Amino acid sequence: MRVKVWAMAALVVTGCGMRPAENRAVMDSKVGQAQQGGLTLAVADGLAAVRELAPGTLVLWGNAPAFSARVEVGADAPSDWMVTVRNAMPDAVLVVQEEGGAALTPEPLPQALPTVKVWRVALRAGATVRLSVAPPDAESREPFRFLAMADVQEALPSVGDIYERMRRDDSARFILFAGDLTESGTRAELLEFQERLEAGSRIPLYATLGNHETFSRDAAEYHALVGRGSQSFVFKGVRFTVLDSSNGTLDPWVEEQLDGWLESGRQGTHVVSMHVPPQDPVGMRGGGFANRGEAAGLVGKMARAGVDLTLYGHIHSFYSFTNAGIPAFIAGGGGALPETFDGVGRHYLAVDVGAEDGLHQAALVRVD
């Protein structure tokens, strides 16, 4: 292991009395922080995981369309660096700016995969720099399309057919994934998920974890390889918030962050996604939060904050309903064992949104 990342298994505590999701909330706070190879790195808001950091080499796994990182370059650091961002927007560019100095000029290097971006950049010893990765239109406010899905689990070996269907839609910018990427959340499974994603999809996938990711050391592997379970980012004027609800609850620390994200998104379009929905729209399969009071409180909070769309997984089918007037969809058709007799099959959503006018449409796309 060549990278010191403060989001590893040492933070997983199993003592009595802890809240169900407290470990994961702590690990969230450490995602994107690392120190090795002469660099001290902090990704703003944890929107990318540090996959490798060694002298001259930095590899990040992006979990948002645009993100930045503050980098302190040590006196003994090499000057020539290769910066790789996996799960990047295909048109992403890297901007490097020294604090109090001039902008640097990274050299983009050609890559075979559309979501893998590599640059060569010279970093001056002793400098503090900001790395920013984003597509050119990240700050514009034109409407755009993203795709939403969840629950691949045991269908991981055959997930390529979904990506093949998604590739037909040239307008889609990214996939928003509401948890249960794998069956058991092991390192091998998550690496396979990412390899199949990179090989099969022309666009990146931004995720939150599901209950199946917690089966492996309470999602420590997910945090190391993918990133945070709860986070918020803005793309083209639309705020996206994903929450770790994999225990059928929100940790109080996550709910405190959510209050801030809801306030930030109050005046614009806001999409909220999580794995376990607060309320099960079917009513009989126990697919919602364990505590009805917490569920009602969360739904009411989102409604009062003007959330425009809520997206969920966990239930392996498709449902369209409302949360206190907020459009809500369960799109659990990533391939996991489907609900019997529902006839929906594998599917995802194509969602059109705009910064100025909210949700345009969310259309069901059947894969088989």
LOZA-170004 format. One record per residue (C-alpha): residue number from 1; residue in one letter; x, y, z. Coordinates in pm, whole numbers, plus 50000, padded with zeros to 5 digits. Layout:
<recs>
   resi   resn      px      py      pz
    NUM      A       X       Y       Z
...
</recs>
This chain:
<recs>
   resi   resn      px      py      pz
      1      M   50000   50000   50000
      2      R   50164   50324   49883
      3      V   49904   50570   49999
      4      K   49810   50690   50343
      5      V   49435   50755   50329
      6      W   49243   50838   50646
      7      A   48933   50645   50548
      8      M   49047   50292   50603
      9      A   48948   50004   50822
     10      A   49126   50143   51128
     11      L   48832   50378   51165
     12      V   48580   50095   51178
     13      V   48473   50065   51540
     14      T   48255   49782   51662
     15      G   48199   49885   52019
     16      C   47861   49867   52190
     17      G   47627   50161   52194
     18      M   47723   50317   51862
     19      R   47456   50442   51627
     20      P   47391   50204   51333
     21      A   47552   50432   51073
     22      E   47799   50621   51291
     23      N   48106   50435   51160
     24      R   48020   50527   50806
     25      A   47953   50891   50893
     26      V   48303   50909   51043
     27      M   48458   50745   50737
     28      D   48273   50991   50514
     29      S   48452   51279   50680
     30      K   48793   51134   50589
     31      V   48733   51059   50221
     32      G   48964   51253   49989
     33      Q   49234   51319   50247
     34      A   49581   51171   50204
     35      Q   49948   51241   50267
     36      Q   50226   51062   50082
     37      G   50489   51111   49814
     38      G   50561   51468   49924
     39      L   50197   51582   49890
     40      T   49928   51661   50144
     41      L   49593   51643   49970
     42      A   49237   51739   50070
     43      V   48951   51701   49820
     44      A   48683   51961   49892
     45      D   48367   51805   50040
     46      G   48513   51457   49985
     47      L   48386   51444   49625
     48      A   48664   51209   49512
     49      A   48841   50914   49671
     50      V   49221   50891   49670
     51      R   49306   50564   49498
     52      E   49683   50608   49481
     53      L   49934   50865   49601
     54      A   50305   50804   49553
     55      P   50599   51019   49441
     56      G   50495   51160   49103
     57      T   50161   50977   49090
     58      L   49810   51082   49198
     59      V   49502   50874   49111
     60      L   49152   50984   49211
     61      W   48812   50818   49170
     62      G   48565   51101   49105
     63      N   48221   51083   49265
     64      A   48086   51413   49124
     65      P   48097   51588   48785
     66      A   48314   51870   48920
     67      F   48542   51885   49224
     68      S   48855   52055   49352
     69      A   49141   51966   49584
     70      R   49390   52166   49787
     71      V   49743   52031   49755
     72      E   50044   52123   49966
     73      V   50365   52032   49786
     74      G   50646   51931   50020
     75      A   51003   52048   49986
     76      D   51113   51695   49888
     77      A   50832   51631   49642
     78      P   50919   51557   49277
     79      S   50832   51825   49027
     80      D   50682   51603   48756
     81      W   50339   51451   48836
     82      M   50090   51231   48655
     83      V   49736   51315   48770
     84      T   49472   51055   48680
     85      V   49100   51094   48741
     86      R   48894   50781   48690
     87      N   48514   50801   48666
     88      A   48553   51149   48518
     89      M   48326   51338   48283
     90      P   48451   51261   47928
     91      D   48503   51630   47856
     92      A   48656   51716   48194
     93      V   48954   51952   48203
     94      L   49209   52005   48479
     95      V   49289   52356   48603
     96      V   49588   52400   48834
     97      Q   49631   52729   49020
     98      E   49905   52817   49267
     99      E   49787   53016   49567
    100      G   49902   53372   49507
    101      G   50061   53271   49179
    102      A   49994   53199   48817
    103      A   49787   52920   48668
    104      L   49985   52616   48556
    105      T   49929   52438   48226
    106      P   49863   52064   48258
    107      E   49939   51847   47955
    108      P   49646   51615   47871
    109      L   49747   51263   47769
    110      P   49533   51046   47538
    111      Q   49342   50756   47694
    112      A   49142   50466   47550
    113      L   48854   50491   47799
    114      P   48621   50795   47787
    115      T   48590   50829   48167
    116      V   48962   50805   48244
    117      K   49148   51138   48219
    118      V   49525   51177   48263
    119      W   49738   51490   48276
    120      R   50108   51561   48326
    121      V   50167   51866   48544
    122      A   50470   52029   48705
    123      L   50430   52120   49073
    124      R   50676   52352   49245
    125      A   50823   52231   49575
    126      G   50688   52429   49869
    127      A   50385   52558   49678
    128      T   50018   52524   49767
    129      V   49798   52462   49465
    130      R   49434   52400   49385
    131      L   49343   52130   49138
    132      S   48999   52170   48979
    133      V   48842   51904   48758
    134      A   48523   51989   48567
    135      P   48367   51990   48219
    136      P   48360   52330   48046
    137      D   47983   52372   48095
    138      A   47970   52280   48465
    139      E   47868   52636   48562
    140      S   47612   52688   48287
    141      R   47241   52657   48364
    142      E   47095   52487   48057
    143      P   46870   52184   48113
    144      F   47038   51844   48089
    145      R   46971   51472   48127
    146      F   47106   51221   48376
    147      L   47023   50853   48425
    148      A   46918   50693   48755
    149      M   46934   50332   48867
    150      A   47009   50106   49165
    151      D   47051   49745   49277
    152      V   47290   49553   49053
    153      Q   47401   49309   49326
    154      E   47431   48950   49197
    155      A   47374   49065   48835
    156      L   47721   49224   48826
    157      P   47853   48982   48560
    158      S   47573   49083   48321
    159      V   47546   49456   48394
    160      G   47705   49539   48058
    161      D   47370   49513   47879
    162      I   47243   49811   48080
    163      Y   47544   50020   47985
    164      E   47498   49916   47622
    165      R   47139   50045   47631
    166      M   47249   50367   47803
    167      R   47511   50433   47534
    168      R   47233   50486   47283
    169      D   47138   50807   47463
    170      D   47397   51064   47358
    171      S   47237   51336   47570
    172      A   47289   51171   47912
    173      R   47569   51329   48119
    174      F   47608   51086   48409
    175      I   47444   50804   48605
    176      L   47313   50862   48959
    177      F   47321   50530   49144
    178      A   47112   50472   49458
    179      G   47306   50190   49621
    180      D   47368   49814   49617
    181      L   47636   49815   49352
    182      T   47738   49461   49451
    183      E   47615   49157   49638
    184      S   47852   49171   49935
    185      G   48051   49496   49910
    186      T   48388   49320   49896
    187      R   48694   49481   49747
    188      A   48698   49232   49459
    189      E   48331   49297   49377
    190      L   48366   49675   49389
    191      L   48675   49663   49167
    192      E   48483   49445   48921
    193      F   48192   49691   48927
    194      Q   48427   49978   48843
    195      E   48610   49785   48571
    196      R   48282   49688   48403
    197      L   48160   50046   48432
    198      E   48471   50189   48268
    199      A   48467   49928   47992
    200      G   48094   49953   47920
    201      S   47980   50308   47990
    202      R   48071   50629   47808
    203      I   47964   50838   48111
    204      P   48059   50827   48481
    205      L   47847   50691   48764
    206      Y   47806   50878   49095
    207      A   47682   50662   49379
    208      T   47569   50629   49732
    209      L   47604   50299   49911
    210      G   47333   50044   49984
    211      N   47284   49791   50259
    212      H   47478   49528   50060
    213      E   47789   49749   50068
    214      T   47774   49738   50449
    215      F   47821   49360   50450
    216      S   48196   49409   50407
    217      R   48348   49575   50717
    218      D   48062   49825   50740
    219      A   48138   49967   50394
    220      A   48508   50035   50458
    221      E   48593   49902   50111
    222      Y   48327   50127   49955
    223      H   48473   50436   50122
    224      A   48824   50346   50007
    225      L   48736   50266   49646
    226      V   48428   50479   49568
    227      G   48396   50760   49823
    228      R   48141   50906   50059
    229      G   47800   50759   50128
    230      S   47651   51104   50196
    231      Q   47752   51410   49997
    232      S   47619   51699   49790
    233      F   47735   51858   49466
    234      V   47609   52107   49207
    235      F   47611   52058   48830
    236      K   47476   52315   48583
    237      G   47290   52490   48865
    238      V   47117   52176   48996
    239      R   47205   52048   49344
    240      F   47234   51671   49391
    241      T   47238   51526   49742
    242      V   47294   51156   49812
    243      L   47241   51012   50159
    244      D   47348   50694   50334
    245      S   47016   50539   50441
    246      S   47140   50181   50415
    247      N   47037   50098   50774
    248      G   46685   50232   50720
    249      T   46780   50551   50907
    250      L   46998   50861   50877
    251      D   47280   50913   51122
    252      P   47233   51238   51318
    253      W   47562   51370   51181
    254      V   47437   51307   50825
    255      E   47103   51469   50904
    256      E   47286   51777   51033
    257      Q   47474   51798   50703
    258      L   47148   51749   50515
    259      D   47003   52056   50687
    260      G   47282   52263   50534
    261      W   47245   52106   50191
    262      L   46869   52164   50195
    263      E   46923   52528   50284
    264      S   47179   52567   50004
    265      G   46937   52413   49754
    266      R   46627   52599   49869
    267      Q   46633   52862   49593
    268      G   46705   52625   49305
    269      T   46646   52277   49172
    270      H   46738   52003   49419
    271      V   46751   51626   49362
    272      V   46786   51397   49665
    273      S   46873   51028   49636
    274      M   46923   50747   49889
    275      H   46906   50369   49894
    276      V   46632   50280   50143
    277      P   46330   50508   50089
    278      P   46182   50673   50400
    279      Q   45842   50526   50315
    280      D   45765   50204   50129
    281      P   45507   50291   49862
    282      V   45384   49931   49850
    283      G   45321   49922   50223
    284      M   45356   49550   50288
    285      R   45715   49452   50216
    286      G   45894   49658   50484
    287      G   46113   49841   50235
    288      G   46119   50177   50415
    289      F   46268   50329   50730
    290      A   46234   50131   51050
    291      N   46097   50433   51240
    292      R   45783   50586   51090
    293      G   45831   50908   51284
    294      E   46180   50956   51143
    295      A   46052   50879   50794
    296      A   45770   51132   50820
    297      G   46006   51393   50962
    298      L   46256   51349   50679
    299      V   45990   51365   50408
    300      G   45839   51677   50567
    301      K   46180   51841   50594
    302      M   46253   51781   50226
    303      A   45909   51912   50125
    304      R   45948   52231   50330
    305      A   46289   52289   50170
    306      G   46142   52268   49822
    307      V   46317   51950   49704
    308      D   46216   51886   49343
    309      L   46279   51513   49304
    310      T   46358   51210   49524
    311      L   46514   50888   49391
    312      Y   46548   50555   49571
    313      G   46650   50191   49532
    314      H   46635   49888   49764
    315      I   46301   49763   49628
    316      H   46383   49571   49309
    317      S   46116   49719   49089
    318      F   45983   50048   48956
    319      Y   45741   50272   49145
    320      S   45628   50627   49082
    321      F   45469   50810   49375
    322      T   45504   51130   49578
    323      N   45666   51229   49907
    324      A   45447   51504   50053
    325      G   45402   51637   49700
    326      I   45762   51574   49586
    327      P   45788   51348   49278
    328      A   45945   51020   49392
    329      F   46072   50717   49201
    330      I   46211   50379   49296
    331      A   46428   50247   49011
    332      G   46569   49924   49151
    333      G   46608   49754   48815
    334      G   46985   49716   48795
    335      G   46952   49340   48773
    336      A   46913   49221   49132
    337      L   46650   48951   49187
    338      P   46329   49128   49075
    339      E   45999   49138   49255
    340      T   45783   48844   49155
    341      F   45501   48903   48906
    342      D   45557   49278   48870
    343      G   45652   49244   48504
    344      V   45883   49547   48503
    345      G   46218   49378   48445
    346      R   46556   49548   48429
    347      H   46531   49922   48384
    348      Y   46661   50270   48464
    349      L   46526   50624   48454
    350      A   46612   50900   48206
    351      V   46567   51225   48398
    352      D   46556   51572   48241
    353      V   46609   51867   48477
    354      G   46686   52236   48459
    355      A   46832   52482   48705
    356      E   46553   52731   48645
    357      D   46249   52506   48605
    358      G   46315   52188   48804
    359      L   46207   51845   48687
    360      H   46101   51819   48324
    361      Q   46039   51444   48310
    362      A   46155   51109   48446
    363      A   46098   50836   48189
    364      L   46123   50460   48250
    365      V   46366   50287   48011
    366      R   46332   49908   47995
    367      V   46643   49706   47926
    368      D   46485   49365   47873
</recs>
